[in-house]
Amino acid sequence: MTDDTWSNRDLPVLRAVVDIYDRTGQTMIRPSRIEQETGLDSDTVRRAIRALDTDPSYFDEVTGSFGGQIVGVGRPTSAALRVAGAWPSPEGLLERLVQALEAAADDQDRDPDEQGKLRNAATWLGSFASQVAISALGGAGGNFMS
């Protein structure tokens, strides 16, 4: 059976690259820096980078040496930012919107008619219209920020 490398190796490395890029703006991050950030050994980090660099890559560039060693990892892509949790997914945005509508509907200071409309909107977006909403929110490439 194949081990789960996503949770234990690949995702922590991806999150480390996103965090380092966000903090420093570095556009070429060395594997040794990722090792420090994750606590993973050199071989594990390099295997994760190779897995994350499959088509489509989570990095705009991965630089290697002639010996096949990975020298650096470039900027994380928009997909990497979403997967790492730095950018919201369309599904996450919709969930936040539905929660906000439900909270507004529960606000006793609102008119009962308005509460009913807010509750209906939350129900509508959370059920049969969810795919339409996700499609619309996804059209912005996940770049909606609160």
C-alpha positions as CSV (number, residue, x, y, z in Angstrom):
1,M,0.0,0.0,0.0
2,T,1.2,3.5,-0.8
3,D,1.8,5.8,2.1
4,D,0.0,9.1,2.4
5,T,2.8,11.6,1.4
6,W,0.4,14.5,1.0
7,S,-0.4,15.1,4.7
8,N,3.0,14.2,6.2
9,R,5.4,15.5,3.6
10,D,4.1,17.4,0.6
11,L,1.6,19.8,2.2
12,P,4.0,20.8,5.0
13,V,6.6,21.6,2.4
14,L,4.1,23.6,0.3
15,R,2.9,25.5,3.3
16,A,6.5,26.3,4.3
17,V,7.3,27.7,0.8
18,V,4.1,29.8,0.9
19,D,5.0,31.1,4.4
20,I,8.6,31.9,3.5
21,Y,7.5,33.6,0.3
22,D,4.9,35.6,2.2
23,R,7.3,36.7,5.0
24,T,10.3,37.4,2.9
25,G,9.2,37.9,-0.7
26,Q,12.1,35.6,-1.8
27,T,11.5,34.3,-5.3
28,M,14.1,31.5,-5.1
29,I,13.9,29.6,-1.8
30,R,16.6,27.1,-1.0
31,P,15.7,23.6,0.2
32,S,17.8,24.1,3.3
33,R,15.5,27.0,4.3
34,I,12.4,24.7,3.8
35,E,14.1,22.1,5.9
36,Q,14.6,24.6,8.8
37,E,10.9,25.7,8.4
38,T,9.5,22.2,8.4
39,G,11.9,20.2,10.5
40,L,12.0,17.6,7.7
41,D,15.3,16.1,6.5
42,S,16.9,17.1,3.2
43,D,15.9,14.0,1.3
44,T,12.2,14.3,2.4
45,V,12.1,17.9,1.4
46,R,13.6,17.2,-2.0
47,R,11.1,14.3,-2.6
48,A,8.2,16.6,-1.7
49,I,9.5,19.4,-4.0
50,R,9.7,16.9,-6.9
51,A,6.2,15.7,-6.2
52,L,4.8,19.2,-6.0
53,D,6.6,20.1,-9.2
54,T,4.5,17.7,-11.3
55,D,2.3,19.2,-14.1
56,P,0.9,21.6,-13.2
57,S,3.5,22.6,-10.7
58,Y,2.8,24.4,-7.5
59,F,5.8,26.6,-8.2
60,D,6.6,29.0,-11.0
61,E,10.1,27.5,-11.2
62,V,12.2,24.7,-9.6
63,T,15.9,25.2,-10.3
64,G,18.2,22.1,-10.3
65,S,21.9,21.5,-10.7
66,F,23.6,19.3,-13.2
67,G,23.8,16.6,-10.6
68,G,20.0,16.5,-10.3
69,Q,19.9,18.2,-6.9
70,I,17.3,20.9,-6.3
71,V,18.9,24.3,-5.8
72,G,15.8,26.4,-5.3
73,V,12.1,26.7,-5.5
74,G,10.4,29.7,-7.1
75,R,7.2,31.6,-6.2
76,P,4.2,29.6,-5.3
77,T,1.4,29.6,-7.9
78,S,-2.1,30.7,-7.2
79,A,-3.1,27.0,-6.9
80,A,-0.4,26.6,-4.2
81,L,-1.7,29.6,-2.3
82,R,-5.2,28.2,-2.3
83,V,-4.1,24.7,-1.3
84,A,-1.9,26.0,1.5
85,G,-4.8,28.1,2.8
86,A,-3.2,31.5,2.0
87,W,-6.0,32.3,-0.5
88,P,-9.6,31.2,-0.1
89,S,-11.1,28.6,-2.3
90,P,-14.4,29.3,-4.0
91,E,-16.0,26.7,-1.7
92,G,-14.5,28.4,1.4
93,L,-15.7,31.8,0.2
94,L,-19.2,30.4,-0.2
95,E,-19.2,28.8,3.2
96,R,-18.1,32.1,4.8
97,L,-20.9,34.0,2.9
98,V,-23.6,31.4,4.0
99,Q,-22.4,31.7,7.6
100,A,-22.5,35.5,7.5
101,L,-26.0,35.4,6.1
102,E,-27.1,32.9,8.8
103,A,-25.6,35.1,11.5
104,A,-27.4,38.1,10.1
105,A,-30.6,36.2,10.0
106,D,-30.2,35.3,13.7
107,D,-29.7,39.0,14.6
108,Q,-32.8,39.8,16.7
109,D,-32.2,43.6,16.1
110,R,-33.3,43.0,12.4
111,D,-36.8,43.2,11.1
112,P,-38.4,39.7,11.0
113,D,-39.1,40.1,7.3
114,E,-35.4,40.9,6.7
115,Q,-34.4,38.0,8.9
116,G,-36.5,35.7,6.8
117,K,-35.0,36.9,3.5
118,L,-31.5,36.5,4.9
119,R,-32.3,33.0,6.0
120,N,-33.8,32.1,2.6
121,A,-30.7,33.5,0.9
122,A,-28.4,31.4,3.1
123,T,-30.5,28.3,2.4
124,W,-30.6,29.0,-1.3
125,L,-26.8,29.6,-1.6
126,G,-26.1,26.6,0.6
127,S,-28.1,24.2,-1.4
128,F,-29.2,24.1,-5.0
129,A,-27.5,27.4,-6.0
130,S,-24.2,26.4,-4.5
131,Q,-22.6,25.2,-7.7
132,V,-23.6,28.5,-9.5
133,A,-22.1,30.5,-6.6
134,I,-18.9,28.4,-6.5
135,S,-18.5,28.9,-10.2
136,A,-19.0,32.7,-9.9
137,L,-16.6,32.9,-7.0
138,G,-14.0,30.7,-8.7
139,G,-14.0,33.1,-11.7
140,A,-11.9,35.5,-9.7
141,G,-9.2,33.0,-9.4
142,G,-9.7,32.8,-5.6
143,N,-8.5,36.3,-5.3
144,F,-11.3,37.6,-3.1
145,M,-9.8,38.9,0.1
146,S,-11.7,39.9,3.2
